[in-house]
């Protein structure tokens, strides 16, 4: 979605209309978006849920990034709703219909079997091609989300633009740490949130100072993850990882897909041909 399309969409949602899809709901009121997560994050710890909630609030109200919201919305699908899966399910249905059409036109068994095998090979080639496209789609999605997080400053920037200012910042930070008591240092680390965008230097300095305290180091490592890779706490990100994993596996395997009930299926063309030709006879094989 380009900026112009995003603006047009935002303008059409000024009447305080909520929309919901997947694991969150967006409420638009007077041009401001508020993102409300649903209670579907059952596999996450309370801390991870809190981080995901805070990130959604920042996306919806602070940075007001409609493009990122729509990217997240795109990831709220199940395996059976993947483009690859829908195309494969249709191909296999068409495969059965193709055999049945040849039967209705009274072609002989050997001819139907030969043509069906050609069609099956085409399905397999198309399947692996579509699997690569699906994998690329979700890899691009991940790169897009990371890019938006960086541009929105939702993750810490490891670079500094002004070397002189950076030197002063480091001096001030070291002076502040040097004036802290042990209890003040502990409280400082315990109070860190994703709103505290520490630089890499500041974080490494804290880690070095907390070197002998496993609990504080663990707290800092969690802070590091939340501020450098906070997007990984979002259910949409975890879902895309699963989708991409499936797509990657499908590039190397036989034809697999999910039916409407979400059950995994494998395409066995020989079995389908045998089933469809069971009891089928042609009195005059020359009828073709």
C-alpha positions as CSV (number, residue, x, y, z in Angstrom):
1,X,0.0,0.0,0.0
2,X,1.5,3.4,-0.9
3,X,1.1,6.6,1.2
4,X,-1.6,8.0,-1.0
5,X,-3.7,4.8,-0.7
6,X,-3.0,4.8,3.1
7,X,-4.2,8.4,3.4
8,X,-7.3,7.7,1.4
9,X,-8.1,4.7,3.6
10,X,-7.5,6.7,6.8
11,X,-9.8,9.5,5.6
12,X,-12.6,7.1,5.0
13,X,-12.4,5.8,8.6
14,X,-13.0,9.1,10.4
15,X,-16.5,8.2,11.5
16,X,-15.2,6.2,14.6
17,X,-15.7,2.9,12.8
18,X,-13.8,-0.1,14.3
19,X,-12.6,-2.9,12.1
20,X,-11.4,-6.3,13.3
21,X,-9.5,-9.2,11.7
22,X,-7.4,-11.8,13.5
23,X,-5.8,-11.0,16.8
24,X,-6.5,-7.3,17.2
25,X,-9.1,-4.6,16.7
26,X,-8.4,-1.1,15.5
27,X,-10.7,1.8,16.6
28,X,-10.4,5.0,14.7
29,X,-11.6,8.1,16.5
30,X,-11.1,11.6,15.2
31,X,-8.2,10.5,13.0
32,X,-6.4,8.7,15.9
33,X,-6.0,4.9,15.9
34,X,-6.1,2.8,19.0
35,X,-5.1,-0.9,18.7
36,X,-6.8,-3.3,21.1
37,X,-5.4,-6.9,21.2
38,X,-7.8,-9.8,21.5
39,X,-7.4,-12.5,24.1
40,X,-5.8,-15.0,21.7
41,X,-2.2,-14.9,22.9
42,X,-2.5,-18.0,25.1
43,X,1.0,-19.3,24.4
44,X,2.7,-16.1,25.5
45,X,3.9,-15.2,29.0
46,X,2.2,-12.2,30.7
47,X,5.4,-10.2,30.1
48,X,5.4,-11.0,26.4
49,X,1.7,-10.1,26.1
50,X,2.4,-6.8,27.9
51,X,5.2,-6.0,25.4
52,X,3.0,-6.9,22.4
53,X,0.2,-4.7,23.9
54,X,2.5,-1.8,24.3
55,X,3.9,-2.1,20.8
56,X,0.4,-2.2,19.4
57,X,-0.5,1.0,21.3
58,X,2.6,2.7,20.0
59,X,1.8,1.6,16.4
60,X,-1.8,2.7,16.6
61,X,-1.5,6.0,18.6
62,X,2.1,7.2,18.6
63,X,3.5,6.5,15.2
64,X,0.1,6.2,13.6
65,X,1.5,3.7,11.0
66,X,-1.5,2.4,8.9
67,X,0.9,0.6,6.5
68,X,2.3,-1.5,9.4
69,X,-1.2,-2.2,10.8
70,X,-2.3,-3.6,7.4
71,X,0.9,-5.6,7.1
72,X,0.1,-7.2,10.5
73,X,-3.5,-7.7,9.5
74,X,-2.3,-9.6,6.4
75,X,-0.6,-12.2,8.6
76,X,-3.8,-13.1,10.5
77,X,-4.5,-16.2,8.4
78,X,-4.5,-20.0,8.9
79,X,-2.5,-22.5,6.8
80,X,-5.6,-23.4,4.8
81,X,-6.0,-19.7,3.8
82,X,-2.5,-19.5,2.3
83,X,-2.5,-18.7,-1.5
84,X,-0.4,-21.8,-2.0
85,X,-2.9,-24.0,-0.2
86,X,-5.9,-22.6,-2.1
87,X,-4.2,-23.0,-5.5
88,X,-3.2,-26.6,-4.7
89,X,-6.6,-27.6,-3.4
90,X,-8.2,-26.2,-6.6
91,X,-5.6,-28.0,-8.8
92,X,-6.4,-31.3,-7.2
93,X,-10.1,-30.8,-7.5
94,X,-9.6,-29.9,-11.2
95,X,-7.5,-33.0,-11.5
96,X,-10.4,-35.2,-10.4
97,X,-12.8,-33.3,-12.6
98,X,-10.4,-33.7,-15.6
99,X,-10.4,-37.5,-15.2
100,X,-14.2,-37.6,-14.8
101,X,-14.6,-35.4,-18.0
102,X,-12.4,-37.9,-20.0
103,X,-14.6,-40.7,-18.7
104,X,-17.7,-38.9,-19.7
105,X,-16.3,-38.5,-23.2
106,X,-15.7,-42.3,-23.2
107,X,-11.9,-42.3,-23.7
108,X,-10.2,-45.6,-23.0
109,X,-8.5,-46.4,-19.7
110,X,-4.9,-46.3,-20.9
111,X,-5.4,-42.9,-22.6
112,X,-7.0,-41.5,-19.4
113,X,-4.2,-42.8,-17.3
114,X,-1.5,-41.3,-19.6
115,X,-3.2,-37.9,-19.7
116,X,-3.8,-37.9,-16.0
117,X,-0.1,-38.6,-15.2
118,X,0.9,-35.7,-17.5
119,X,-1.6,-33.5,-15.6
120,X,-0.2,-34.7,-12.2
121,X,3.3,-33.8,-13.2
122,X,2.1,-30.3,-14.1
123,X,0.5,-30.0,-10.7
124,X,3.6,-31.0,-8.9
125,X,5.8,-28.5,-10.9
126,X,3.3,-25.7,-10.3
127,X,3.1,-26.7,-6.6
128,X,6.8,-26.3,-6.0
129,X,6.9,-23.0,-8.0
130,X,4.0,-21.7,-5.9
131,X,5.7,-22.9,-2.7
132,X,8.8,-20.8,-3.5
133,X,6.5,-17.8,-4.2
134,X,4.7,-18.3,-0.9
135,X,8.1,-18.5,1.0
136,X,9.3,-15.3,-0.7
137,X,6.0,-13.6,0.2
138,X,6.4,-14.2,3.9
139,X,10.1,-13.5,3.9
140,X,9.4,-10.1,2.2
141,X,6.7,-9.6,4.9
142,X,9.2,-10.1,7.7
143,X,11.6,-7.7,6.0
144,X,8.9,-5.1,5.6
145,X,7.8,-5.3,9.3
146,X,11.4,-5.0,10.4
147,X,11.9,-2.0,8.1
148,X,8.7,-0.3,9.4
149,X,9.7,-0.9,13.0
150,X,13.1,0.8,12.4
151,X,11.5,3.7,10.6
152,X,9.0,4.1,13.3
153,X,11.8,4.0,15.9
154,X,10.0,1.0,17.6
155,X,13.4,-0.7,17.8
156,X,16.6,0.8,19.0
157,X,18.9,2.4,16.5
158,X,22.4,0.9,16.8
159,X,23.9,3.9,14.9
160,X,24.5,7.4,16.0
161,X,24.4,10.4,13.6
162,X,26.4,13.0,15.6
163,X,29.8,11.7,17.0
164,X,30.3,14.7,19.3
165,X,26.8,14.4,20.8
166,X,27.4,10.7,21.3
167,X,30.6,11.3,23.2
168,X,28.8,13.7,25.5
169,X,25.9,11.3,25.9
170,X,28.3,8.5,27.0
171,X,30.1,10.8,29.4
172,X,26.8,11.8,31.0
173,X,25.5,8.2,31.1
174,X,28.7,7.0,32.8
175,X,28.5,9.9,35.3
176,X,24.9,9.0,36.1
177,X,25.8,5.3,36.7
178,X,28.8,6.3,38.8
179,X,26.6,8.3,41.2
180,X,24.2,5.4,41.7
181,X,24.1,3.2,44.8
182,X,23.7,-0.6,44.3
183,X,20.0,-0.3,45.2
184,X,19.5,2.6,42.8
185,X,21.3,0.6,40.0
186,X,19.0,-2.4,40.7
187,X,15.9,-0.2,40.6
188,X,17.1,1.5,37.4
189,X,17.3,-1.8,35.6
190,X,14.1,-3.2,37.0
191,X,12.2,-0.1,35.8
192,X,13.5,-0.3,32.2
193,X,10.7,-0.5,29.6
194,X,10.6,-0.5,25.8
195,X,10.1,3.3,26.0
196,X,13.7,3.6,27.3
197,X,15.6,3.5,24.1
198,X,19.1,2.8,25.4
199,X,22.0,2.8,22.9
200,X,24.1,-0.2,22.3
201,X,26.9,1.4,24.3
202,X,24.6,2.1,27.2
203,X,23.2,-1.4,27.2
204,X,26.6,-3.0,27.0
205,X,27.8,-0.8,29.9
206,X,24.9,-1.9,32.0
207,X,25.6,-5.5,31.2
208,X,29.2,-5.1,32.2
209,X,28.3,-3.5,35.5
210,X,25.7,-6.2,36.2
211,X,28.2,-8.9,35.3
212,X,28.0,-10.8,38.6
213,X,24.2,-10.6,39.0
214,X,22.4,-13.2,36.9
215,X,19.0,-11.8,37.6
216,X,19.9,-8.3,36.5
217,X,21.7,-9.6,33.4
218,X,18.6,-11.7,32.5
219,X,16.5,-8.6,32.9
220,X,18.8,-6.7,30.6
221,X,18.9,-9.5,28.0
222,X,15.1,-9.5,28.0
223,X,15.1,-5.7,27.6
224,X,17.6,-6.1,24.7
225,X,15.3,-8.5,22.9
226,X,12.2,-6.3,23.5
227,X,13.9,-3.2,22.1
228,X,15.9,-4.8,19.3
229,X,13.5,-7.5,18.2
230,X,10.2,-6.5,19.9
231,X,8.3,-7.5,16.7
232,X,9.0,-11.1,17.6
233,X,6.6,-10.9,20.5
234,X,3.6,-10.1,18.2
235,X,1.4,-13.1,17.4
236,X,1.4,-12.1,13.8
237,X,5.1,-12.5,13.6
238,X,5.0,-15.9,15.2
239,X,2.3,-17.0,12.8
240,X,4.3,-15.9,9.8
241,X,7.3,-17.9,11.0
242,X,5.0,-21.0,11.0
243,X,3.6,-20.1,7.5
244,X,7.1,-19.6,6.1
245,X,8.3,-22.8,7.7
246,X,5.5,-24.7,6.0
247,X,6.2,-23.0,2.6
248,X,9.9,-23.8,2.9
249,X,9.2,-27.5,3.6
250,X,6.7,-27.6,0.7
251,X,9.4,-26.5,-1.8
252,X,11.1,-29.9,-1.2
253,X,8.3,-32.4,-0.6
254,X,5.5,-34.0,-2.5
255,X,2.3,-32.2,-3.0
256,X,0.7,-31.4,0.4
257,X,-2.2,-29.2,1.4
258,X,-4.9,-28.6,4.0
259,X,-8.5,-29.3,3.4
260,X,-11.4,-27.0,4.6
261,X,-11.3,-28.6,8.0
262,X,-7.6,-27.9,8.4
263,X,-6.5,-31.5,8.0
264,X,-3.3,-32.2,6.2
265,X,-3.6,-34.1,2.9
266,X,-1.1,-35.6,0.4
267,X,-1.7,-35.7,-3.3
268,X,-1.4,-39.3,-4.5
269,X,-2.3,-39.2,-8.2
270,X,-2.0,-42.9,-8.8
271,X,-4.4,-43.6,-6.0
272,X,-6.9,-41.1,-7.5
273,X,-6.5,-42.5,-11.0
274,X,-7.1,-46.0,-9.7
275,X,-10.2,-44.9,-7.7
276,X,-11.7,-43.0,-10.6
277,X,-11.1,-45.8,-13.1
278,X,-12.5,-48.5,-10.9
279,X,-15.3,-50.3,-12.7
280,X,-14.8,-48.0,-15.8
281,X,-14.9,-49.8,-19.1
282,X,-15.3,-48.8,-22.8
283,X,-16.9,-51.3,-25.1
284,X,-15.3,-49.7,-28.1
285,X,-11.8,-48.3,-27.3
286,X,-11.7,-46.6,-30.7
287,X,-14.2,-44.1,-29.5
288,X,-11.9,-41.1,-29.0
